[in-house]
Amino acid sequence: MVYLKGAEVIEGGDFLGLGDIADSLARSVEDAASRTKSAMFEPVIRLGVTGLSRAGKTVFITSLVANLLDRGRMPQLLAASSGAIRAAYLQPQPDDAVPRFEYENHLAALTGPAPHWPQSTRYVSQLRVSMKVQPAGLLSGLSGPRTVHLDIVDYPGEWLLDLGLMDQSFADWSAEVLARNASREFAAEFLAMAGDFHARDTFEESDAQALAQSFTATLNAARQAGYSDCAPGRFLLPGELEGSPVLTFAPLAKPDRPARRGLWREMERRFEAYKSRIVAPFFRDHFARIDRQIVLVDALGAIHSGPPAVEDLRHAMADVLKAFRPGRNSWLSFLLGKRVDRILFAATKADHLHHSQHPKLTAIMEALLREARDRAEFAGADTAAISIASLRATVEETLDHKGRTLDCVRGILDETGKAAAFYPGELPSDPAQLLVPAGQGETKWLDGDYKVMNFRPARLDLRPGFGPPHIRLDKAAEFLLGDRLR
């Protein structure tokens, strides 16, 4: 059975102490008081934006903000199409210690005379958009517009996946990572080194550094190959922590009798330090305050990379959902409760496909989400899946090629700067044709592959009142924000 057709380009653990718990409880009381006050006067929506493996967070936030400021392309955001949003404007962000999302620079990159993709952010950032909204309903005529603040919190998806580490021991995490990498060629060097080192009964810093460097190289190779679950996330985005002991560990098979001062015990200690010093503060200070969440997913990139990448994506989505449903005895119970009430998984780069294939891409995302719900035993927040293009970089055209009619997209290729029409092949109508081989451990699709091309942003000539062109960005905004803008 043919699944995909080839592509053609046509020329043209819990270590929180009592102090942490008390701090978290105090923060919860403060947040509750703040929410009560703001809900009565100026409600605040905190929208978390993250992405798995180069899914386009920066472009999403930039386009969303631009299209909230100029709402001519937002008909499916009902508050915009009905005129309930009277005005929207940027304001200083409320958290002085968090870097501001560089909206103006990113918008200039996308809409300037030589459009290009902006650099991705590598840390937490934030932006506030305030909207004057006329309330709807029977009493709407008796009150004037109210102000609703949208605080957009941008953070790397790798950091979200770190949550899975919190409920794992070093031994369990090591066994899982080593098993996951056993069949990956790019991990062979690290696996060999880990096998040689794991039973050493004395600790040498040079051994730890060699292991950590090799493990980091393996994580980077995994991300390059299209895999989604690349935790610990700070190994890929170390910042000022690069070279510190808290980022100098690696998974090791547990010896029968680990020496008290041996390498395995020190790796275990550093793993626990990573959880308590890096992961817990991030979730306490940023993640715990989010109301709504969008997770951007490069599903097309995973499909192009093959069945193992699709299976990895399925597991990563389940791990993401676990982050939003802490159990009663979880350390996150002190932080999250049931605050996040809507989560949207969005397959990006829908403009790489003709619109006739968009329902197939959405169906694949919905199937992945159903699987993730089951794997995470998830129930609670409303979840949904969608396919979008935050910024449309292509136009559609139908061409005759070698006796076939092909539904193509045309754009400027990033690699060459030349215009070309592109036919990526047909996605299957039944998502099971992808998910079943992925779940069964197939290494490649049975016939051909799915090709992904990288397009540059097109030159734009925006009319007054219109933000950048997109695909279903307004529908995503309606799911995430619509009920709070009425």
Secondary structure as UniProt FT lines:
FT   STRAND          8..10
FT   HELIX           18..40
FT   STRAND          44..52
FT   HELIX           57..69
FT   TURN            72..73
FT   TURN            75..76
FT   HELIX           78..81
FT   TURN            82..83
FT   STRAND          85..91
FT   TURN            96..97
FT   HELIX           103..111
FT   STRAND          125..133
FT   TURN            138..139
FT   HELIX           140..142
FT   STRAND          146..154
FT   HELIX           157..161
FT   HELIX           163..166
FT   HELIX           170..181
FT   TURN            182..183
FT   HELIX           185..187
FT   HELIX           188..197
FT   TURN            198..199
FT   HELIX           205..224
FT   TURN            225..226
FT   HELIX           233..235
FT   HELIX           239..241
FT   TURN            242..243
FT   HELIX           245..247
FT   TURN            260..261
FT   HELIX           263..274
FT   HELIX           275..279
FT   HELIX           280..285
FT   HELIX           287..289
FT   STRAND          292..297
FT   HELIX           299..305
FT   HELIX           307..322
FT   TURN            323..324
FT   TURN            328..329
FT   HELIX           331..334
FT   TURN            335..338
FT   STRAND          342..347
FT   HELIX           350..352
FT   HELIX           355..357
FT   HELIX           358..376
FT   STRAND          382..387
FT   STRAND          395..401
FT   TURN            402..403
FT   STRAND          404..413
FT   TURN            414..416
FT   STRAND          419..423
FT   HELIX           432..439
FT   TURN            440..441
FT   TURN            464..465
FT   HELIX           473..481
FT   HELIX           482..485
//
